[in-house]
Amino acid sequence: MASSDEGRLLASEYQVFLSFRGPDTHIGFTDCLYHSLIDAGICVFLDNEELHVGERIDGSLRQAIDNSKIYILIFSQTYASSQWCLREVVQIMANTSRSGGNKEILPIFLDVEPDDIKLKTSLYKDAIRNLKREKKLSNEEVNEWRKALMDVGAIKGWEAKHMGHGKLIKLVVEEVMKKLKTKHKPVTEELVRDDGQVVAVSELLDINSDGVRLIKIWGMGSIEIGHAGIGGIDESDYGKKRVGDILCNKKVLIVLDDVDNREQVEKLVGERNLYPGSRILITTRNKDINTPKYQILDYEMEVMNTNRALELFRRHAFGSVSPPNDYNDLSREVVLAAGRLPLTIEVIGSFLHRKKTIEEWKEALGQLRKGQLKNVYEKLKISYDALTNEQQQIFLDIACFFIGQDMTYAIYIWEDCDFLPHTGVKTLINLSLVKILENNVFWMHNQLRNLGRTIVCKENLMNPGERSRIWTNKDALNAIQTKEIKKNVQALYLDIHAQDSPNVIVQSEEISRFEHLRFLNLSRGIFVGNFKNHLIELRWLSWNFPLEKNEWTNLYLKNMVILKLSGDLYLDDSRLQDLIQMARKLKVLSLQDCAEINGTLDFSRCPDLERLAFESCSNLWKIDGSIGKLKCLIDLKIKHCVKLKYLPEEIGYLVNLKQFA
């Protein structure tokens, strides 16, 4: 199959299908017609039967025929001598008859008469007879192809003998453009209008002003829907020049859909000035799209309000805005589970349109909440796939652990893992995959959270202990208690809340199986055993509220960056000193409700400490003077420590301290 070199469109995107006999017309008439159609902005599938192998029309060619709106059949002297051309005619005629008038055939008779096509003269009749004699045709195929040729020969077309090729090609292009204009799809009945957004974008467009305006509509994938792209614009310098020639002389409205990077916009705008009054609308997931030549006005798409989202869902699920009463509550649950994202709502609505019972709806709702609906997952994953490996790790960490958590702490651990977090987080924000709220915590849409967790689950569907991240108590307990090596696990979250639940005893030999663990949250857990040479990759430890005394030795956290301890850990100053004595990289130390801490902790072993917090440490009565050696300390918080009486004068030497509460 030979197809357009410009854009490499999928078969489903072609508007016109050209069928011809290569040796007769490819270099001459067909080539000129093809490029004239392309220059007119028409998407053309150019099929050359010389390139085909085998006797059957393959899937991609069949799809091109099925989805094209107009078929141009170029009949030449030896057209009927090609089995492949005849097969195309049969397929095209069958498609046209099934379309109910939505597809059309435009025949061109180059050096044959229409009567030859009707088989009233000997030209094509002899060709078919020869194919049969060579045993390349069965009787059934002969009859089928004769009928197809007779039917197409009866269609009014162009005869090249009555005009020059240049004039003929011009007429064909004009006719194709006219017919395509009438075949544009009407506005979908499922369209839901948001007047507030329409007004906002209209104000940005300001169509009555003469200046040039570029408006960027951006948001997370699934808020704005579209994947057309503008890949063909930057294929050649000639293409850029040609676009520039047009745009500098005409007032235009251009929509660039699903733009990935600024280069695409710059290639369109080029070096010339746009014509006064022109407007360019850019839809993108990337907030960072810009161009130095023109200011781009921003409009951030928000998720739909609940009523609009319900209307959109009902149109897809029921074909009406008034669903059966039994489905009202379920419909609202589905919309909320979909996070009011239009694309997700359309996909799940269309899916549920085929489901008739309440039980089927509830099953689908459960799948949606778990992020297991295939089409939704695949659409949202487009933005994730565009990330670098380091950015993907950051995204998955947030989705699994850090939603609602302070960004500052996460940055520390990612820096130590060489994930380039400042660039990575900025990229995630620009792609609308995450937001930073006013209190500096991460926020992520529920559907994106589900996407991240589903990606992790797909790392190993059967064995959670082989995944990179584990965040449910059941899976975490199972992973700790089974004996195989957990070489893939990077992060583990175990949070037992119930007061009547027993403590989780973590034996040193169990935790030693986690060779690459860098994040551990352990609530109601007790460390038991000799931990020498264990947890050497650990960067973050949050350890909360064990109800029994720990019996660990040699727990040296030499790569620790974040250490957050809370609850009665039976941890006095001496025991805590043992815990951090090798933690030379420690950035954050947070102590909350640690009743046995009194104030003799030597901070000189943590020269890089930047954030130190004591909260509700009921027996803390002083802060050791070694705090003055923390030249990197920028944040010191002391809250509700009721016995604290002495603050060392060395605190005054902390010239970098920005917050002291």
C-alpha positions as CSV (number, residue, x, y, z in Angstrom):
1,M,0.0,0.0,0.0
2,A,1.3,3.4,-0.9
3,S,-0.3,6.2,1.1
4,S,0.2,9.9,1.6
5,D,3.7,10.9,2.6
6,E,2.4,14.0,4.4
7,G,1.1,13.3,7.8
8,R,1.0,9.5,7.6
9,L,-2.7,9.5,8.5
10,L,-4.5,6.5,9.8
11,A,-6.8,4.7,7.3
12,S,-9.8,5.9,9.3
13,E,-8.9,9.6,8.6
14,Y,-8.9,9.5,4.8
15,Q,-11.7,11.4,2.9
16,V,-10.9,10.2,-0.7
17,F,-9.8,6.8,-2.0
18,L,-8.0,6.7,-5.4
19,S,-8.2,3.4,-7.3
20,F,-6.1,3.2,-10.5
21,R,-3.9,0.9,-12.5
22,G,-0.3,1.8,-11.7
23,P,1.5,1.1,-15.0
24,D,-1.1,3.1,-16.9
25,T,-1.6,6.3,-14.9
26,H,0.5,6.5,-11.7
27,I,3.4,8.7,-13.0
28,G,1.1,10.9,-15.1
29,F,-2.5,11.7,-14.5
30,T,-3.0,10.1,-11.1
31,D,0.1,11.7,-9.6
32,C,-1.1,15.1,-10.7
33,L,-4.6,14.6,-9.4
34,Y,-3.3,13.2,-6.1
35,H,-1.1,16.3,-5.4
36,S,-3.9,18.7,-6.5
37,L,-6.2,17.1,-3.9
38,I,-3.6,17.2,-1.2
39,D,-2.8,20.9,-2.0
40,A,-6.5,21.6,-1.5
41,G,-6.3,20.2,2.0
42,I,-8.1,16.9,1.2
43,C,-6.9,13.7,2.9
44,V,-6.3,11.2,0.1
45,F,-5.6,7.5,0.2
46,L,-3.4,6.6,-2.8
47,D,-3.5,2.8,-3.5
48,N,-1.1,1.3,-6.0
49,E,-2.0,-2.3,-6.8
50,E,1.5,-3.1,-7.9
51,L,2.7,-3.0,-4.3
52,H,0.3,-5.6,-3.0
53,V,1.2,-9.2,-2.2
54,G,-1.4,-11.9,-2.0
55,E,-5.0,-12.2,-3.2
56,R,-7.0,-10.7,-0.4
57,I,-7.7,-7.1,0.5
58,D,-5.9,-6.6,3.8
59,G,-7.3,-5.0,7.0
60,S,-5.7,-1.5,6.5
61,L,-6.8,-1.3,2.9
62,R,-10.3,-2.5,3.8
63,Q,-10.5,0.1,6.5
64,A,-9.4,2.9,4.1
65,I,-12.2,1.9,1.7
66,D,-14.8,1.5,4.5
67,N,-14.1,4.9,6.0
68,S,-13.5,7.0,2.9
69,K,-16.4,9.3,1.8
70,I,-15.6,9.6,-1.9
71,Y,-14.1,7.0,-4.3
72,I,-12.4,8.2,-7.4
73,L,-12.0,5.3,-9.9
74,I,-9.6,6.1,-12.7
75,F,-10.4,3.7,-15.6
76,S,-7.6,3.0,-18.1
77,Q,-6.9,0.5,-20.9
78,T,-5.6,-2.3,-18.6
79,Y,-7.6,-1.5,-15.4
80,A,-9.6,-4.7,-15.7
81,S,-6.5,-6.7,-16.3
82,S,-5.6,-6.3,-12.6
83,Q,-7.3,-8.6,-10.2
84,W,-6.5,-6.2,-7.4
85,C,-8.3,-3.3,-9.2
86,L,-11.3,-5.5,-9.7
87,R,-11.4,-6.5,-6.1
88,E,-11.4,-2.8,-5.1
89,V,-14.3,-2.1,-7.4
90,V,-16.4,-4.8,-5.8
91,Q,-15.5,-3.6,-2.3
92,I,-16.2,0.0,-3.2
93,M,-19.6,-0.8,-4.8
94,A,-20.7,-2.9,-1.8
95,N,-19.7,-0.1,0.6
96,T,-21.5,2.5,-1.5
97,S,-24.7,0.5,-1.6
98,R,-24.6,0.0,2.2
99,S,-24.0,3.6,3.0
100,G,-27.5,4.9,2.3
101,G,-26.2,7.7,0.1
102,N,-23.4,8.8,2.5
103,K,-20.6,7.7,0.0
104,E,-20.1,8.5,-3.6
105,I,-18.2,7.2,-6.6
106,L,-16.7,9.6,-9.1
107,P,-15.5,7.7,-12.2
108,I,-12.9,9.1,-14.6
109,F,-12.6,7.5,-18.0
110,L,-9.1,8.2,-19.3
111,D,-8.5,6.3,-22.5
112,V,-11.6,4.1,-22.4
113,E,-15.3,4.7,-23.1
114,P,-18.0,4.3,-20.5
115,D,-19.5,1.6,-22.7
116,D,-16.3,-0.4,-22.3
117,I,-16.8,-0.3,-18.6
118,K,-20.4,-1.5,-19.1
119,L,-19.0,-4.5,-21.0
120,K,-20.9,-3.6,-24.2
121,T,-17.7,-3.6,-26.2
122,S,-14.8,-6.1,-26.1
123,L,-12.1,-4.2,-24.2
124,Y,-12.9,-5.1,-20.6
125,K,-14.8,-8.3,-21.6
126,D,-11.6,-9.6,-23.1
127,A,-9.5,-8.7,-20.1
128,I,-11.9,-10.6,-17.7
129,R,-12.0,-13.6,-20.2
130,N,-8.2,-13.7,-20.1
131,L,-8.0,-13.7,-16.3
132,K,-10.5,-16.6,-16.3
133,R,-8.5,-18.5,-18.9
134,E,-5.4,-18.2,-16.7
135,K,-7.4,-19.6,-13.8
136,K,-7.1,-16.4,-11.8
137,L,-10.9,-16.1,-11.6
138,S,-13.7,-18.4,-10.5
139,N,-17.1,-18.2,-12.2
140,E,-18.5,-16.6,-9.1
141,E,-15.8,-13.9,-9.2
142,V,-16.4,-13.3,-12.9
143,N,-20.1,-12.7,-12.3
144,E,-19.4,-10.5,-9.3
145,W,-16.9,-8.3,-11.1
146,R,-19.0,-8.0,-14.3
147,K,-21.9,-6.7,-12.2
148,A,-19.7,-4.3,-10.3
149,L,-18.2,-2.9,-13.6
150,M,-21.6,-2.6,-15.3
151,D,-23.0,-0.7,-12.2
152,V,-20.0,1.7,-12.1
153,G,-20.1,2.2,-15.8
154,A,-23.6,3.5,-15.5
155,I,-22.5,6.4,-13.2
156,K,-22.0,9.7,-14.8
157,G,-18.3,10.7,-14.7
158,W,-15.7,12.6,-16.7
159,E,-14.3,11.6,-20.1
160,A,-10.7,12.7,-20.6
161,K,-11.1,12.8,-24.4
162,H,-13.4,15.8,-24.1
163,M,-10.9,18.1,-22.2
164,G,-7.3,18.4,-21.2
165,H,-5.9,16.8,-18.1
166,G,-5.3,20.1,-16.4
167,K,-8.9,21.2,-16.7
168,L,-10.2,17.8,-15.8
169,I,-8.2,17.7,-12.6
170,K,-9.4,21.2,-11.6
171,L,-13.1,20.1,-12.1
172,V,-12.5,16.9,-10.1
173,V,-11.0,18.8,-7.2
174,E,-13.8,21.3,-7.2
175,E,-16.4,18.6,-7.2
176,V,-14.7,16.7,-4.3
177,M,-14.6,19.8,-2.2
178,K,-18.2,20.6,-2.8
179,K,-19.3,17.0,-1.9
180,L,-17.2,16.9,1.2
181,K,-18.7,20.2,2.3
182,T,-22.2,18.6,2.3
183,K,-21.0,15.5,4.2
184,H,-19.7,17.3,7.3
185,K,-21.2,15.7,10.4
186,P,-23.9,17.7,12.2
187,V,-23.2,18.8,15.8
188,T,-23.5,15.8,18.0
189,E,-26.8,15.6,19.9
190,E,-24.8,14.7,23.1
191,L,-23.2,18.2,23.1
192,V,-23.6,19.9,26.5
193,R,-23.1,23.6,26.5
194,D,-21.4,25.5,29.4
195,D,-22.4,29.1,28.9
196,G,-19.9,30.3,31.5
197,Q,-17.0,28.9,29.6
198,V,-18.4,30.1,26.3
199,V,-18.6,33.6,27.6
200,A,-15.1,33.5,29.1
201,V,-13.5,32.2,25.8
202,S,-15.5,34.7,23.7
203,E,-14.2,37.5,25.8
204,L,-10.6,36.3,25.2
205,L,-11.3,36.0,21.4
206,D,-12.7,39.6,21.3
207,I,-13.6,39.2,17.6
208,N,-14.4,42.9,17.1
209,S,-10.8,43.9,17.8
210,D,-8.3,44.0,14.9
211,G,-5.2,42.7,16.7
212,V,-4.0,39.1,16.4
213,R,-4.9,36.9,19.3
214,L,-3.7,33.4,20.4
215,I,-5.7,31.7,23.1
216,K,-4.5,28.7,24.9
217,I,-7.2,26.4,26.4
218,W,-5.4,24.0,28.7
219,G,-6.3,21.4,31.3
220,M,-5.8,17.7,32.2
221,G,-6.4,15.1,29.6
222,S,-10.1,14.2,29.4
223,I,-11.4,17.8,30.1
224,E,-10.8,18.9,26.5
225,I,-11.2,16.0,24.0
226,G,-9.4,15.8,20.7
227,H,-6.4,14.3,19.0
228,A,-6.1,15.9,15.6
229,G,-2.7,17.5,16.1
230,I,-0.7,19.5,13.5
231,G,2.1,17.1,12.8
232,G,2.2,17.7,9.0
233,I,3.0,21.4,9.3
234,D,6.6,21.0,10.2
235,E,7.4,18.3,7.6
236,S,9.3,20.7,5.3
237,D,10.5,24.2,4.8
238,Y,8.3,24.4,1.8
239,G,5.2,23.5,3.9
240,K,6.1,26.3,6.5
241,K,6.6,28.8,3.7
242,R,3.3,27.9,2.1
243,V,1.4,28.2,5.4
244,G,3.1,31.5,6.1
245,D,2.1,32.8,2.7
246,I,-1.5,32.0,3.4
247,L,-1.7,33.3,7.0
248,C,-0.1,36.7,6.3
249,N,-2.7,37.5,3.6
250,K,-6.0,36.3,5.1
251,K,-7.9,36.8,8.3
252,V,-8.2,33.3,9.7
253,L,-9.6,31.3,12.6
254,I,-7.4,28.3,13.3
255,V,-7.9,25.6,16.0
256,L,-4.8,23.7,16.9
257,D,-6.0,20.7,18.8
258,D,-4.0,18.6,21.3
259,V,-0.8,20.5,20.9
260,D,2.2,18.8,22.6
261,N,5.0,21.4,22.5
262,R,5.7,25.0,21.6
263,E,7.6,24.1,18.4
264,Q,4.3,23.1,16.8
265,V,2.9,26.6,17.4
266,E,6.1,28.3,16.3
267,K,6.1,26.3,13.0
268,L,2.6,27.4,12.3
269,V,3.1,31.1,13.2
270,G,6.5,31.1,11.4
271,E,8.5,34.3,10.9
272,R,5.8,36.3,9.2
273,N,3.1,38.4,10.9
274,L,-0.4,37.0,11.0
275,Y,-3.1,39.0,9.2
276,P,-4.9,41.5,11.5
277,G,-8.0,40.1,13.2
278,S,-6.8,36.5,13.0
279,R,-7.5,34.2,15.9
280,I,-5.7,31.0,16.9
281,L,-7.2,28.7,19.5
282,I,-4.8,26.1,21.0
283,T,-6.0,23.2,23.1
284,T,-3.3,21.4,25.1
285,R,-2.5,19.4,28.2
286,N,0.7,21.4,28.5
287,K,0.4,24.7,30.3
288,D,3.9,25.7,29.2
289,I,3.0,26.2,25.5
290,N,4.1,29.6,24.4
291,T,5.7,31.5,21.5
292,P,8.0,34.5,21.7
293,K,6.4,36.3,18.7
294,Y,2.9,36.7,20.2
295,Q,1.4,36.7,23.7
296,I,-0.8,33.7,24.3
297,L,-3.8,34.3,26.5
298,D,-4.5,31.5,29.0
299,Y,-7.8,29.8,29.8
300,E,-7.7,26.9,32.2
301,M,-10.5,24.3,31.7
302,E,-12.1,23.1,34.9
303,V,-14.1,20.0,35.4
304,M,-17.8,20.2,34.6
305,N,-20.2,21.2,37.3
306,T,-22.4,18.3,38.6
307,N,-25.6,19.2,36.8
308,R,-23.8,19.6,33.4
309,A,-21.9,16.4,34.0
310,L,-25.2,14.5,34.8
311,E,-26.8,15.9,31.6
312,L,-23.8,14.7,29.5
313,F,-23.9,11.3,31.1
314,R,-27.6,10.8,30.7
315,R,-27.4,11.7,27.0
316,H,-24.9,8.9,26.5
317,A,-26.3,6.4,28.8
318,F,-30.0,6.8,28.0
319,G,-30.2,9.0,24.9
320,S,-32.2,11.4,27.0
321,V,-31.8,13.9,29.8
322,S,-34.6,12.2,31.7
323,P,-33.5,8.7,32.9
324,P,-35.7,6.1,34.6
325,N,-36.2,7.0,38.3
326,D,-34.5,3.8,39.4
327,Y,-31.2,5.0,37.9
328,N,-31.1,8.6,39.2
329,D,-29.0,7.9,42.3
330,L,-26.7,5.5,40.4
331,S,-26.2,8.1,37.7
332,R,-25.1,10.6,40.2
333,E,-22.7,8.1,41.8
334,V,-21.2,7.3,38.4
335,V,-20.7,11.0,37.6
336,L,-19.0,11.7,40.9
337,A,-16.8,8.6,40.5
338,A,-15.8,9.8,37.1
339,G,-14.6,13.0,38.7
340,R,-16.9,15.0,36.3
341,L,-14.4,14.6,33.5
342,P,-16.2,14.8,30.1
343,L,-14.2,12.1,28.4
344,T,-14.6,9.6,31.3
345,I,-18.4,10.4,31.4
346,E,-18.8,9.8,27.7
347,V,-16.9,6.5,27.8
348,I,-18.7,5.1,30.9
349,G,-22.1,6.5,29.6
350,S,-21.7,4.8,26.2
351,F,-20.6,1.6,28.0
352,L,-23.6,1.6,30.4
353,H,-26.0,2.2,27.5
354,R,-25.7,-1.5,26.7
355,K,-26.1,-2.5,30.3
356,K,-29.7,-3.1,31.3
357,T,-29.8,-4.2,34.9
358,I,-29.0,-2.4,38.2
359,E,-26.5,-5.1,39.0
360,E,-24.5,-4.5,35.8
361,W,-24.4,-0.8,36.6
362,K,-23.1,-1.4,40.1
363,E,-20.4,-3.7,38.7
364,A,-19.3,-1.1,36.2
365,L,-19.3,1.6,39.0
366,G,-17.0,-0.6,41.1
367,Q,-14.6,-0.9,38.1
368,L,-14.7,2.8,37.5
369,R,-13.8,3.5,41.2
370,K,-10.8,1.1,40.9
371,G,-9.6,2.6,37.7
372,Q,-10.2,-0.6,35.8
373,L,-12.3,0.5,32.9
374,K,-10.1,-0.1,29.8
375,N,-11.1,2.9,27.6
376,V,-10.9,5.4,30.5
377,Y,-7.5,4.0,31.5
378,E,-6.1,4.2,28.0
379,K,-7.2,7.7,27.3
380,L,-5.8,9.1,30.6
381,K,-2.6,7.2,30.2
382,I,-1.6,9.3,27.1
383,S,-0.2,12.1,29.3
384,Y,1.6,9.6,31.5
385,D,3.3,7.9,28.6
386,A,4.7,11.3,27.5
387,L,6.7,11.7,30.7
388,T,10.3,10.7,31.3
389,N,11.1,7.8,33.5
390,E,12.0,10.1,36.4
391,Q,8.8,12.1,36.0
392,Q,6.7,8.9,35.9
393,Q,8.3,7.8,39.2
394,I,7.3,11.2,40.7
395,F,3.7,10.9,39.4
396,L,3.3,7.3,40.8
397,D,4.7,8.4,44.2
398,I,2.1,11.2,44.4
399,A,-0.7,9.0,43.2
400,C,0.1,6.2,45.7
401,F,1.3,8.2,48.8
402,F,1.6,12.0,48.6
403,I,-1.9,13.4,47.8
404,G,-2.5,15.9,50.6
405,Q,1.1,15.8,51.7
406,D,3.5,18.7,51.8
407,M,5.4,19.0,48.6
408,T,8.6,20.1,50.4
409,Y,9.2,16.8,52.0
410,A,8.7,14.8,48.8
411,I,11.1,17.0,47.0
412,Y,13.8,16.1,49.4
413,I,13.5,12.3,48.8
414,W,13.2,12.8,45.0
415,E,16.4,14.9,45.0
416,D,18.3,12.2,46.8
417,C,17.0,9.6,44.3
418,D,18.1,11.8,41.3
419,F,14.6,12.2,40.0
420,L,15.2,15.9,39.1
421,P,12.0,16.9,41.1
422,H,11.9,20.6,40.4
423,T,11.7,20.0,36.7
424,G,9.5,16.9,37.1
425,V,6.9,18.6,39.4
426,K,6.7,21.6,37.1
427,T,6.1,19.3,34.1
428,L,3.3,17.5,36.0
429,I,1.7,20.8,36.8
430,N,2.0,22.0,33.2
431,L,0.4,18.8,32.0
432,S,-2.4,19.2,34.6
433,L,-1.5,15.9,36.2
434,V,-1.1,17.4,39.6
435,K,-1.8,20.7,41.4
436,I,-0.1,22.4,44.3
437,L,-2.7,23.9,46.7
438,E,-2.2,27.1,48.7
439,N,-0.9,25.2,51.7
440,N,1.8,23.6,49.5
441,V,0.3,20.2,49.4
442,F,-0.3,18.0,46.4
443,W,-3.7,17.6,44.9
444,M,-4.6,15.1,42.2
445,H,-7.9,14.3,40.5
446,N,-9.3,11.0,41.6
447,Q,-9.2,9.6,38.1
448,L,-5.5,10.4,37.8
449,R,-4.9,8.8,41.2
450,N,-6.7,5.7,40.0
451,L,-4.6,5.8,36.8
452,G,-1.4,5.8,38.8
453,R,-2.4,3.0,41.1
454,T,-3.7,1.0,38.2
455,I,-0.3,1.4,36.4
456,V,1.4,0.0,39.5
457,C,-1.1,-2.9,39.9
458,K,-0.4,-3.9,36.3
459,E,3.3,-4.3,37.1
460,N,2.2,-7.7,38.5
461,L,-1.5,-8.5,38.6
462,M,-1.2,-11.6,40.8
463,N,1.5,-10.8,43.3
464,P,1.5,-7.3,45.0
465,G,4.9,-8.1,46.5
466,E,6.4,-7.8,43.0
467,R,5.1,-4.3,42.5
468,S,7.1,-1.1,43.0
469,R,4.6,0.4,45.5
470,I,2.3,-1.2,48.1
471,W,-0.3,1.0,49.8
472,T,-3.0,-1.3,51.2
473,N,-2.7,-2.9,54.6
474,K,-3.6,-6.4,53.3
475,D,-1.0,-6.3,50.6
476,A,1.6,-4.7,52.8
477,L,1.2,-7.3,55.6
478,N,1.3,-10.1,53.1
479,A,4.5,-8.7,51.5
480,I,6.2,-8.4,54.9
481,Q,5.3,-11.9,56.0
482,T,6.1,-13.9,52.9
483,K,9.7,-15.1,52.5
484,E,10.6,-14.3,48.9
485,I,12.9,-11.4,48.0
486,K,11.0,-8.2,47.3
487,K,13.5,-6.7,44.9
488,N,10.9,-4.5,43.1
489,V,9.3,-2.8,46.1
490,Q,10.4,0.8,46.5
491,A,7.7,2.1,48.8
492,L,5.5,0.4,51.5
493,Y,2.6,2.0,53.4
494,L,1.1,0.1,56.4
495,D,-1.3,2.0,58.6
496,I,-3.2,0.0,61.2
497,H,-5.8,2.3,62.8
498,A,-7.9,0.2,65.1
499,Q,-6.9,0.4,68.8
500,D,-7.8,-3.2,69.4
501,S,-5.6,-4.4,66.5
502,P,-2.4,-6.1,67.5
503,N,0.9,-4.4,66.7
504,V,2.7,-5.5,63.5
505,I,5.9,-7.1,64.4
506,V,8.5,-6.5,61.8
507,Q,11.4,-8.9,62.1
508,S,14.8,-7.8,60.8
509,E,15.0,-10.9,58.5
510,E,11.6,-9.9,57.0
511,I,12.4,-6.3,56.2
512,S,15.8,-7.4,54.8
513,R,14.0,-8.9,51.8
514,F,13.1,-5.4,50.7
515,E,16.4,-4.6,49.0
516,H,15.5,-1.3,47.4
517,L,12.9,0.1,49.8
518,R,13.2,3.9,49.8
519,F,9.9,4.9,51.5
520,L,8.3,3.3,54.6
521,N,5.3,4.4,56.5
522,L,4.7,2.1,59.5
523,S,1.9,2.6,61.9
524,R,1.4,0.4,65.0
525,G,4.6,-1.5,64.0
526,I,7.5,-2.8,66.1
527,F,11.0,-3.4,64.9
528,V,12.6,-6.6,66.3
529,G,16.0,-8.0,65.6
530,N,19.4,-6.9,64.4
531,F,19.1,-4.4,61.5
532,K,22.7,-4.1,60.5
533,N,23.0,-3.7,56.7
534,H,19.2,-3.6,56.4
535,L,17.2,-0.7,55.0
536,I,20.3,0.9,53.6
537,E,18.3,2.5,50.7
538,L,15.6,3.9,52.9
539,R,15.2,7.7,52.5
540,W,11.8,8.3,54.2
541,L,10.6,6.7,57.5
542,S,7.3,7.6,59.1
543,W,6.8,5.6,62.2
544,N,3.8,5.9,64.4
545,F,2.3,4.7,67.7
546,P,3.6,1.3,68.5
547,L,2.1,0.1,71.8
548,E,5.0,-2.1,72.9
549,K,8.7,-1.6,73.3
550,N,10.9,-2.0,70.2
551,E,13.7,-4.5,70.4
552,W,15.9,-3.4,67.5
553,T,19.6,-3.0,67.4
554,N,22.0,-1.6,64.8
555,L,19.2,0.3,62.9
556,Y,21.5,2.7,61.0
557,L,19.6,4.9,58.6
558,K,22.6,6.2,56.8
559,N,20.7,7.3,53.7
560,M,17.7,8.7,55.6
561,V,16.4,12.1,54.4
562,I,13.0,12.3,56.1
563,L,12.4,10.9,59.6
564,K,8.9,11.5,61.1
565,L,8.3,9.8,64.5
566,S,5.1,10.1,66.5
567,G,3.4,8.4,69.4
568,D,4.9,6.7,72.4
569,L,7.7,4.9,70.7
570,Y,9.6,4.1,73.9
571,L,12.2,6.3,72.3
572,D,14.3,8.4,74.6
573,D,17.1,10.8,73.6
574,S,19.8,8.1,73.8
575,R,17.7,5.7,71.6
576,L,16.9,8.4,69.1
577,Q,20.6,9.3,69.0
578,D,21.4,5.7,68.0
579,L,18.8,5.9,65.3
580,I,20.2,9.0,63.6
581,Q,23.9,8.7,64.4
582,M,24.7,7.7,60.8
583,A,22.0,9.8,59.1
584,R,24.4,12.4,57.7
585,K,21.9,13.3,54.9
586,L,19.0,13.9,57.1
587,K,16.9,17.0,56.0
588,V,13.8,16.7,58.1
589,L,13.3,15.5,61.7
590,S,9.8,15.6,63.0
591,L,9.0,14.4,66.6
592,Q,5.3,14.4,67.7
593,D,3.9,13.0,71.0
594,C,7.3,11.5,71.8
595,A,6.9,11.5,75.6
596,E,10.4,10.2,76.5
597,I,12.3,12.9,74.7
598,N,13.7,15.4,77.2
599,G,16.3,17.5,75.5
600,T,19.8,16.1,75.4
601,L,19.7,15.1,71.7
602,D,23.0,16.1,70.0
603,F,22.2,17.6,66.6
604,S,25.8,17.9,65.4
605,R,25.5,14.5,63.7
606,C,23.0,15.9,61.3
607,P,24.8,18.8,59.6
608,D,22.4,19.0,56.6
609,L,19.2,19.2,58.7
610,E,16.9,21.9,57.3
611,R,13.6,21.3,59.2
612,L,13.2,20.4,62.8
613,A,9.9,20.0,64.7
614,F,8.9,19.2,68.2
615,E,5.1,18.9,68.8
616,S,3.4,17.8,72.0
617,C,6.6,16.2,73.4
618,S,5.3,16.4,77.0
619,N,8.7,15.9,78.8
620,L,10.8,18.1,76.6
621,W,12.3,20.7,78.9
622,K,15.2,22.1,76.9
623,I,16.8,22.2,73.4
624,D,20.4,21.2,73.3
625,G,22.9,24.0,72.4
626,S,24.2,21.8,69.5
627,I,21.3,23.2,67.5
628,G,23.5,26.2,66.8
629,K,25.7,23.9,64.5
630,L,22.8,23.4,62.1
631,K,23.9,26.0,59.6
632,C,21.3,24.7,57.0
633,L,18.3,24.9,59.4
634,I,15.6,27.1,57.9
635,D,12.5,25.9,59.8
636,L,12.2,25.3,63.5
637,K,8.8,24.5,65.0
638,I,8.1,23.9,68.7
639,K,4.4,23.5,69.6
640,H,2.6,22.4,72.8
641,C,5.7,21.3,74.6
642,V,4.4,22.2,78.0
643,K,7.6,21.6,80.1
644,L,10.0,23.4,77.8
645,K,11.8,26.1,79.8
646,Y,15.1,26.6,78.1
647,L,16.0,27.7,74.7
648,P,19.8,27.9,74.0
649,E,21.2,31.2,72.9
650,E,22.8,29.3,70.0
651,I,19.5,29.6,68.2
652,G,20.4,33.2,67.6
653,Y,23.3,32.0,65.5
654,L,21.0,30.3,63.0
655,V,21.3,33.0,60.3
656,N,19.4,30.9,57.7
657,L,16.4,30.3,59.9
658,K,13.3,31.6,58.1
659,Q,10.5,30.2,60.3
660,F,10.5,29.8,64.1
661,A,7.3,28.9,65.8
